[in-house]
Amino acid sequence: MKYLHDIIRRPVVTEKSMSLLAENKYTFIVDPKATKTEIKKAVESIFKVRVTNVNTMRVKGKMKRIRRAPGRTPEVKKAIVTLRPEDKIEIFEGL
């Protein structure tokens, strides 16, 4: 069993994710093994809102170089959560 705060890792604060706030869509980095229903339940219980839709995507890590050795940044899973029009998440409102 997963804890709710282990599923939702952190919010994504980028220019593109901030423009999605006008459509009532919020972006989070989530656990790579989390399903859409687990993400929905976690967001609803943590933020006390009602979720209408969850879209997920896997973002591959980028190739980086540390001195001479090649490396890679870790892969992450992002979730774009759509809320009902009357619901808001307060942590995004002050940004």
N, C-alpha and C positions, 0 to 999 in steps of 0.2 A: 504494500500500500504506500502511495506517495503522499507526502504532506503538500498542502495547497501552496505554501510559499516555496517549495522546491520546484513546482511546475512553472510558475511565473518567476523568471530570474530577474529581469529589469526592464524598464520601459526604454523604447528607442526614441531618442530626441535628435532628429535630423530635420532638414528643411522639408524633405518630402513627407515625412511622417507628420510634421506640424501642419502641412497643407491638407492632410486627410482629416484633421480634426473638424474642419468645416462640414464634412460629410458624416460626422459622428463615428469615425473609425479611429481606433487606438492601436498602436503597434507595440509589441512586447517581444523580448528574447525569451524563449521558453526552453524547457527540457527537451532534448532531441527525441526522447522516447515517448513524449506526451502525445495523446490523441486529441482530436478536436473536441470530443465530449469532455475530457478531463480539463482542457483549457477553458472551456465554457463554464464548467462548474467552479473552477478556481477563481475566475474573474468575477463571477456572480457572487460568490461568498466573500471574497476579500474586499471588493469595492461596493457591495450592496447595490448592484445594477442588474438590469436584464439584458442579456445578450441575444441578438437575433441571428448573427452569422459569424463564423470563424473561418478564415482563410489562412493556410499555413504554407511556408516555403522553406526549403533548405538552402542556405547560403554557403557555397564552398569557400574554403580557406584560400587566401592568396599566397603566392610564392614570395618569400622574403629571403634576404641573404644576411647572414650574420658573419661578418668578415668574409672568409672564403667558403664557408659551409652553407649550402642551401637549406632553407627551412620553409615551414608553412604555418600560417596562422590557423587557429582552430576553426572547424566548421561549426555553424550555429543554425538554429531553427528559429524563424520568426513567425509570429502569429499576428494577423490583422483582425481585430475584433470589432464588429459592428454592434452598436448599442441602439436601443429604441430612442426615438427623437427626444423624449422627455428626460432621459438619463444622461448624466455627465460624470466624469471621473475628475475629482478635484486636483489631483497631483499634476495634471496637465494644464489646468486653467491658468496658473500663474506664469507660464512660460511664454 
